[in-house]
Amino acid sequence: MTTDPTTNDEITSTKEFEAALSRVILAALENDVDPRGTWEYRADGVGSDMEVMVVELAD
């Protein structure tokens, strides 16, 4: 992938954040990338570094 899929997203609410997250997870699943696990996000000085955990929910 050569572009950042969220670069143009303006996220100003929890609902918009959830929609963007949904798009990223769906794109991963559609492209055989397993999004489950713990992911580190390094903010490079733009904010706080974070850890994100994606866990599959039981039906």
TAFEN-V248923 format. One record per residue. N is the residue number from 1. RES is the residue in one letter. PHI is phi in whole degrees, 0 to 359 (999 if undefined). OMEGA is omega in degrees with one decimal (999 if undefined). Layout:
n=N res=RES phi=PHI omega=OMEGA
n=N res=RES phi=PHI omega=OMEGA
//
This chain:
n=1 res=M phi=999 omega=-176.6
n=2 res=T phi=252 omega=-179.8
n=3 res=T phi=235 omega=176.3
n=4 res=D phi=274 omega=-174.6
n=5 res=P phi=292 omega=-178.4
n=6 res=T phi=251 omega=-175.8
n=7 res=T phi=304 omega=-175.5
n=8 res=N phi=267 omega=-179.9
n=9 res=D phi=285 omega=171.9
n=10 res=E phi=263 omega=-177.7
n=11 res=I phi=252 omega=-177.2
n=12 res=T phi=239 omega=179.7
n=13 res=S phi=208 omega=177.0
n=14 res=T phi=299 omega=-179.4
n=15 res=K phi=297 omega=178.4
n=16 res=E phi=292 omega=176.6
n=17 res=F phi=297 omega=179.2
n=18 res=E phi=298 omega=178.5
n=19 res=A phi=294 omega=178.6
n=20 res=A phi=294 omega=177.8
n=21 res=L phi=298 omega=177.5
n=22 res=S phi=300 omega=179.1
n=23 res=R phi=298 omega=-179.2
n=24 res=V phi=293 omega=-179.4
n=25 res=I phi=294 omega=178.6
n=26 res=L phi=298 omega=178.3
n=27 res=A phi=298 omega=177.8
n=28 res=A phi=299 omega=-179.0
n=29 res=L phi=298 omega=180.0
n=30 res=E phi=294 omega=-178.0
n=31 res=N phi=250 omega=176.3
n=32 res=D phi=58 omega=173.3
n=33 res=V phi=253 omega=-178.6
n=34 res=D phi=280 omega=-177.4
n=35 res=P phi=279 omega=-177.6
n=36 res=R phi=292 omega=177.1
n=37 res=G phi=128 omega=-179.9
n=38 res=T phi=254 omega=-177.3
n=39 res=W phi=238 omega=175.5
n=40 res=E phi=261 omega=174.8
n=41 res=Y phi=242 omega=177.8
n=42 res=R phi=259 omega=-172.7
n=43 res=A phi=281 omega=-179.6
n=44 res=D phi=52 omega=175.3
n=45 res=G phi=85 omega=-178.3
n=46 res=V phi=273 omega=-179.0
n=47 res=G phi=180 omega=179.8
n=48 res=S phi=278 omega=170.0
n=49 res=D phi=292 omega=-176.7
n=50 res=M phi=221 omega=172.8
n=51 res=E phi=240 omega=-178.4
n=52 res=V phi=240 omega=178.5
n=53 res=M phi=246 omega=177.0
n=54 res=V phi=249 omega=-177.2
n=55 res=V phi=237 omega=177.5
n=56 res=E phi=286 omega=179.8
n=57 res=L phi=276 omega=175.5
n=58 res=A phi=287 omega=178.9
n=59 res=D phi=292 omega=999
//
